[in-house]
Amino acid sequence: MDKKQILQKTSKTEVVKDRLLTLYDEIFRHNGYGELKVEMRILRREQKEVILHCGKQYRFVVDYDPEKLRR
């Protein structure tokens, strides 16, 4: 694959949200066309991979506990 891949591991979704907002701001300021795509995949138990596509791929592995989200 030609695109650079950046792998970052974290247990906090705030890092992913911050990167997503930063990419949105960069595209909005750009004088032309831009595209942003978000993918989420289930990994092993209680983890998800979040991939942000925006020229590069930003990959994050995030801890996921569905029981905590229901509370």
N, C-alpha and C positions, 0 to 999 in steps of 0.2 A: 504494500500500500504506500502511496506517495505522501500521504498526510502524516505529519508528526503526531505521535501519540504521547500524551502526558498521563502517567498513572500516579494518582494520589490516593492514599488510604486515609480515611478519617472515620470517626464514629459520629460526626456531627453533620447534619444536613445544611447547616448555616454556611459552610464553606461552598457547597454546591450552589446554594441560592445566591451567594455573593458573586460567584463567577458568572452565573446566568444573567444577573442584572448588569454586571460589567460588560458582558458581550452585547447585551441589548443596547446599552448606551453607546458602545463603539459603532454598532451598525446604524443607530439612529443619527449619529454625528457624521457618518460617512456620506459623501456626496455621490451617491450612486446606489446600485442594487446590493442587497445583503440578504443572507439566508441564515436562519438559526433553526436547528433541529435538536430535539431532546429524545433520547431513548432510555428506557429503563428495562433491565433484565433481572430476573430472580437468579441469584447465585445459590450457594449452599444455604443451609438453614439460617434465617435471620440476617441475611445480607442481600443487598441489591447493588447492581452496577448501574451507574448513571453516566451516560455518554452525551456530551454536548458537542454538536457538530457546528463549527463556524469557521471554515477555512482550515482549521486544525481540529483535532479531536481531543477533548478534555475528558479524561476518564476518572471516575471516582468510585470507590467501593464504600458503601454506606451501611452501617448496621441498621437493621429493620426488625422491630418487634411489633407484630400486629396487635398483640394484647395491650400494649401501652397506648396504642393509637385509639383503641375502643373506649378508654376511660375518659 
